[in-house]
Amino acid sequence: MNKILVIITLLFLFNNNAIAQRKVQKLDTQKTEEQKKAEETYGRNDNWKDRLFFGGNAGGGAGNGGAFILIQPVVGYKITEKFCAGLSPLYIYSSQNVGFRGTSKTITLTNNVIGSSIFARYYLLETIFANTEYLGLSFDQVTNFDQINQQFITERKWNNSLFLGGGYSPSGGVSGVYIMALYDLLWDKKTSFYPSPLDIRIGYIF
């Protein structure tokens, strides 16, 4: 009798477990289908203005005889729920005290840097995204030193950068604060404006 009771109990537990597994599988399948349907129909009934987003980053600092101000607004468009692209104009003002060669004299070099970038961003997870960006900059670059007049000679240069990297957005999705780490694949010590190929950015999107 006890053996029969044990067998019935085991069959009951096995049956309940099988039913629970089928329910979980059904819910997982339903959730996957809903996500797929949401991605396929994303934005069909939205006004195109609702898929625009804005933001950017700004910064500045001073010290060691120099200073800089950076302004980089962002305007983008959500193509799908996970993929977006946009434009980002950039302006940098920098000043640096540079010593004359072989003397104790210094001169202040100022630079008005202007440029613009095109970027594409794909969310691998809710809070993690991959980012690629082309950035073109126009800036004054020191090319020589005039020994007679004791001054630096500058020339307006154009520089291309191709950044590749990723970022983290704690709020999830496009909106909110984000931090990015990008690497310039075209970086050159002699011609690039940035002193390093690694670029860390913190910004906000709304």
Phi, psi and omega in degrees: 000317178297322180296320180296319180296319178296317180296316179298318179298316179296318178297321179296315180294319179296318180296317179296321179295319179296319179296318180297318179296320179296322178295317179297315178298321179295318178294319178297316179296318179297318180295318179298317179295321179295318178296318179296317179295322179296321179291321182291325183260009184301126173078002183295323182259006181271149169289141183300333179293332181290344182261000174280148173220156184226163178164217178138192177216156180212155181193176179184169180182166179209150180154156180054039177077017181216169179203158176207154175225131181237133175228123182219086176289161181226136170227128184220177183219129178278107181284315172227183181295331183251346186241134178216162180212163180183187181242152180212093175293155185219141174223133177228129170251129179224147174223144183212132176275119183240135180279143174293149181292124176076009179227172177265003181283151177231157177226145178266116177265124177249152183217128173253103185263128177232151180183186179203154180229156172241128184230158174225139186223133179232128181275109178288321174230180182299325184245355183246132180225154172261146185220135173231147187205135170259132180230127175248132183232142173244125184206163177274126181241134178290124182249337183198179178227125180276105183293325183292310182269358179053058178210155179280144177255125181245156178221138180288125183239157173243132182232139178255137176231142175234104184266143177220134181175213182198181183202181183226131177235102186300334181281344181080138181080188185289318186287150175111185179286145176218157173228136183232147170237116184238151179236129181275110181288341182256010185298136177224129184302327185275331188245341183283148178287320181283141181286348182218150178286345181270129182233120178254129182230145172232127183212188181218140178236137175226000000 
